[in-house]
Amino acid sequence: MSTSAKRKFQWKHLLSLPIFLLGMGVLVMQIQGEEEPLVQEPTESAQPIRYIEVPSVDLVPRVLGYGNAQPARVWEAIAEVSGRVIEMHPKLKKGAQIRAGEILLQIDPLQYQLMVSQDEANVASIESQLEEMDLNEKNTQDTLKIEKEILQLQEVDLKRSETLVQKNAYSEQKLDQDRKSTLLQVQKVMSLENTLRLLPTQRNNLKKQLDIAKAKLEISQLNLKNTIIRLPFDARIAQVNVEIQQFSRQGDILVVADSIDKAEVTAQISLERMSNLFKTNAVFLPSQINPLDFNQKEITSRVRLVTGTSQFEWPAQLLQFSDAVDIQARTIGVIVGVDSPYASTASSMMPPLIKNMYVEVELQGKILPNQQVIPRSALHDSQVYLVDDSNRLEIRDVTTDFFQTNFVVLKEGVQSGERVIVSNLVPAIEGMLLAPSPDPNSLQTLLAEAQGGGKLK
């Protein structure tokens, strides 16, 4: 590089130095003029939740089962005699309701009327023979009395004849004739006495024949009566297996009818829930409950039909338990009865509780006073979330008694009036700050279900 070029390069750098120093000065002044940053203390935010105060209620224990309605009685009209059907009730069709005592069928009675007449004649004949025997007995007794008197006279005459023969005043020949006459008279008396002795045996034989004849007459009369088939109770016809002029044989099932005065439902209910209902400490067994004690234990029941948005309900009574437990399902059959299941009216719009209708059966037990209940959603495994006096979260272990509908009955761990959280809280950290607000709707629903309202599950 030439000398002039070097001088030009040095002069150029000397001119840029003041600008650099000026910038550095401005930067230093800015740094010195800034204030130090403020350090703020961290603040805790409260988690909003909803709660209810744990109520103490008079609890109505309830259980639910399902089953099919069946008539309490099923009657089969079995032909007890054979013959041609000559008459049928005009309403004798499947599904018809017929009153008790009305004639359903008439079987041709002619041959049975003839049998009755014949047996009546046999009875009358034997009775006539008995009457004749009574008369003969009286006549024989009278004759015997006379013959005995004659015998006595002949015996006196014979003694007289014997005395005269000894005095040679009477011939031996006449004496022999007198003896012969006396022996003949003795024979007559003995014959009459034998006749009287045989009469009781003959009478007994005739009485036995009379008993047999009367029994045959009763059978014939019963057969004649059985040609008319009457309905024994108010019923709904389930089957008709005969037509007019059709020949029916003895033993044929002609008509099947279901009673309409009472229906029965056998519902399967879990043993665990039955234990809750009867408050037994062990597994519920039917033998633990005496049917005579149902009223004393205040067990009430109802049958309910649910169809879409409508439901219909009948009061019922607990009758008995089934004879066996379903081991696999761990259920017991509970049999309830409904009076007048067909007594529907147009004003109530109640349908009849007909056969095979699938219904709910609800049982309610004796009221349990002063029970602590909470919604199922408020129970987290075996813990509940509470709001303490400082509005902070307390997680507490509890012991449950049993579950029902949408709530759980607590045995230990929570007192009435404590605030239990009923809304979702995620995450749930012990001691976290809460912003609680009461949930009156949840409390109202809980109380209604605990006191017997709401739909069972």
DAFENHU-V730066 format. One record per run of one state. SS is the DSSP state (H for helix, E for strand, L for the rest). FROM is the first residue (numbers start at 0). TO is the last residue. If there is no record, write none. Layout:
ss,from,to
SS,FROM,TO
SS,FROM,TO
This chain:
ss,from,to
L,0,1
H,2,32
L,33,45
E,46,52
L,53,53
E,54,70
L,71,72
E,73,77
L,78,81
E,82,87
L,88,95
E,96,97
L,98,101
E,102,106
L,107,108
H,109,165
L,166,170
H,171,224
L,225,226
E,227,229
L,230,233
E,234,239
L,240,245
E,246,247
L,248,251
E,252,258
L,259,260
E,261,269
H,270,277
L,278,284
H,285,287
L,288,289
H,290,292
L,293,298
E,299,306
L,307,308
E,309,325
L,326,329
E,330,338
L,339,356
E,357,374
H,375,377
E,378,379
L,380,381
E,382,386
L,387,390
E,391,396
L,397,397
E,398,403
L,404,405
E,406,411
L,412,417
E,418,420
L,421,431
E,432,437
L,438,438
H,439,449
L,450,456
